[in-house]
């Protein structure tokens, strides 16, 4: 009799933790490993870049305030990378609670932002929420034509005149959400659920970034429209 065939165990999601504080870095590594993640840690930007160049990560947890290269600079560099690494979701950690810092991180492509001190459980919940958004897949409906651009919701890919356009995971999630109901307005607070700012400010930042990538004139958007008093609408050709 042939031995039973077992399905392979699911791959543990791989996290990169970057923090110059040895104690915090080790605590995060231990806590997240106990939660079932595979965790690789780095003490700063230079070793983190080497790791990103040689390993695949499902998400990066980056401290903002580090000597040498800070989390903002590392996020900017990461978003400039080609291939899957450039789309790696980013959760930023910082002792700063100012809204200006949060917005700066979002503009650079961070997916979420958590101020120190924080409860470990909240960190875990935010990581899980980002990973859910990153792997969200809508029903197949084919690419949507957006003028010179085309968005494939299934693949999460945006092209402009056939050339790929870099998107953050947060931007992919937003476009996918809007693409589920093209030509219909989606409430701003609905789009904001699970983001760093449930008030909708994070959504506004992502929309502004996407318009620069999609629209001929971002100040007079044709495809990513504002519906006054409601939210946003994706209006493909």
C-alpha positions in Angstrom: 0.0 0.0 0.0 1.3 3.4 -0.9 1.9 5.8 2.0 -0.7 8.5 2.5 0.0 11.8 0.7 -0.1 14.8 3.0 -0.5 18.4 1.8 2.6 20.4 2.4 2.6 22.6 5.5 1.8 26.3 4.7 4.9 28.5 4.4 5.5 30.6 7.4 5.3 34.3 6.4 8.8 35.9 6.5 9.1 39.2 8.3 12.1 41.6 8.4 12.5 43.6 11.6 14.9 46.6 11.5 15.6 48.4 14.8 18.9 49.7 16.2 17.8 49.0 19.8 19.1 45.5 20.6 16.5 44.9 23.3 13.5 45.9 21.3 14.8 44.1 18.2 15.2 40.8 20.1 11.8 41.2 21.9 10.0 41.8 18.6 11.8 38.9 17.0 10.9 36.5 19.9 7.2 37.7 20.1 6.6 37.5 16.3 8.3 34.1 16.1 6.0 32.8 18.8 3.1 34.1 16.8 4.2 31.8 13.9 6.2 34.0 11.7 9.7 33.4 10.3 11.6 36.5 11.5 14.9 37.9 10.3 16.3 41.0 12.1 18.8 43.7 11.2 20.3 46.5 13.4 20.2 49.2 10.7 19.7 50.2 7.1 23.0 48.8 5.6 22.5 45.2 6.9 18.8 45.4 6.0 19.6 46.3 2.4 21.8 43.2 2.1 19.1 41.0 3.5 16.5 42.4 1.1 18.8 41.8 -1.8 19.2 38.1 -0.9 16.0 37.0 0.8 12.2 37.4 0.1 10.1 39.0 2.8 6.3 39.2 3.2 6.5 42.4 5.3 9.1 44.7 6.8 8.8 46.3 10.2 11.1 49.4 10.2 12.0 51.7 13.1 12.1 55.3 11.9 14.6 56.8 14.3 17.9 55.0 13.7 21.5 56.3 13.5 22.8 56.5 9.9 20.0 55.6 7.6 16.6 56.1 9.1 13.4 54.3 8.3 12.2 57.0 5.9 15.3 56.6 3.8 15.2 52.8 3.9 11.5 52.9 2.8 12.3 55.2 -0.1 15.1 52.9 -1.2 12.9 49.8 -0.9 10.1 51.4 -3.1 12.7 52.1 -5.8 13.6 48.4 -6.1 12.4 46.3 -9.1 10.5 43.1 -8.8 8.6 41.8 -5.8 11.0 43.4 -3.2 9.8 46.8 -4.3 6.3 45.9 -3.3 7.1 44.5 0.1 4.6 45.9 2.6 6.1 48.2 5.2 5.0 48.9 8.8 6.9 51.8 10.4 7.6 52.1 14.1 8.5 55.3 15.8 8.5 57.2 19.1 7.1 60.2 17.2 3.3 60.6 17.2 3.1 63.7 15.1 0.7 63.5 12.1 3.4 65.1 9.9 5.7 62.1 10.5 2.9 59.6 9.7 2.0 61.4 6.5 5.7 61.5 5.5 5.9 57.7 5.9 2.7 57.2 3.8 4.0 59.5 1.1 7.1 57.3 0.9 5.1 54.2 0.5 4.6 52.8 4.0 1.5 50.7 4.5 0.9 51.4 8.2 2.4 53.4 11.1 2.6 52.5 14.8 3.9 54.8 17.5 6.0 53.6 20.4 5.2 52.5 23.0 2.7 50.0 21.7 1.0 46.8 22.8 2.6 43.7 21.1 -0.9 42.5 20.3 -1.7 45.7 18.4 1.5 45.2 16.4 0.4 41.7 15.5 -3.1 42.8 14.5 -1.7 45.5 12.3 0.7 43.1 10.6 -2.1 40.6 10.0 -4.3 43.3 8.5 -1.5 44.5 6.1 -0.9 40.9 5.0 -4.6 40.3 4.4 -4.7 43.4 2.2 -1.6 42.4 0.4 -3.0 39.0 -0.5 -6.6 40.2 -1.2 -7.7 39.0 -4.6 -11.0 40.1 -6.2 -13.0 38.0 -8.6 -11.5 37.9 -12.1 -12.9 40.4 -14.4 -10.0 41.2 -16.6 -7.8 44.4 -16.8 -9.4 47.8 -16.7 -8.5 50.4 -19.3 -7.6 53.8 -17.7 -6.5 55.8 -20.7 -2.8 55.1 -21.4 -2.8 52.9 -18.3 -4.2 49.5 -17.6 -4.9 47.9 -14.2 -5.1 44.1 -13.7 -6.9 43.6 -10.4 -6.1 39.9 -10.3 -2.3 40.4 -10.7 -2.4 43.8 -8.9 -0.4 45.3 -11.8 -0.6 48.8 -13.3 1.0 49.5 -16.7 1.4 52.7 -18.6 1.7 52.3 -22.4 2.7 48.7 -21.7 5.4 49.6 -19.2 5.0 48.5 -15.6 4.3 51.2 -13.0 5.5 50.7 -9.4 2.7 50.4 -6.9 2.9 50.0 -3.1 0.8 47.3 -1.5 -1.5 50.0 -0.1 -2.0 51.5 -3.6 -2.8 48.0 -5.0 -5.3 47.3 -2.2 -7.0 50.7 -2.9 -7.2 50.1 -6.6 -8.5 46.6 -6.1 -11.2 47.9 -3.8 -12.4 50.5 -6.3 -12.1 48.0 -9.2 -14.7 45.7 -7.5 -17.4 48.2 -8.4 -16.2 50.3 -11.3 -18.2 53.5 -12.0 -19.7 53.3 -8.5 -18.7 55.6 -5.6 -17.1 53.9 -2.6 -17.3 55.6 0.7 -14.1 57.2 1.9 -14.4 55.6 5.4 -15.0 52.2 3.8 -11.8 52.5 1.9 -10.0 53.6 5.1 -10.9 50.5 7.1 -7.8 48.7 8.2 -5.5 51.6 7.2 -3.2 53.6 9.4 -5.7 56.4 9.7 -9.4 55.4 9.9 -10.4 59.1 9.4 -9.6 58.7 5.7 -6.5 60.8 5.5 -4.3 57.9 4.5 -6.7 57.1 1.7 -6.4 60.7 0.5 -2.6 60.4 0.4 -2.8 57.2 -1.6 -5.3 58.7 -4.1 -3.0 61.7 -4.7 -0.1 59.3 -5.4 -2.2 57.1 -7.7 -3.4 60.1 -9.7 0.2 61.1 -10.4 0.7 57.7 -11.9 -2.6 57.3 -13.8 -3.9 60.7 -14.8 -2.8 62.9 -17.6 -3.7 65.9 -15.4 -3.8 64.8 -11.7 -5.5 68.1 -10.8 -8.4 67.3 -13.2 -8.7 63.5 -12.8 -10.6 61.5 -15.4 -10.3 58.0 -14.0 -9.8 58.3 -10.3 -12.6 60.6 -9.4 -13.7 62.3 -6.2 -17.4 62.0 -5.4 -18.1 65.0 -3.2 -19.5 64.1 0.2 -19.0 60.3 -0.4 -15.6 59.2 -1.4 -13.9 58.0 -4.6 -14.9 56.3 -7.9 -12.8 54.4 -10.5 -14.2 55.2 -13.9 -12.5 53.0 -16.5 -12.9 53.5 -20.3 
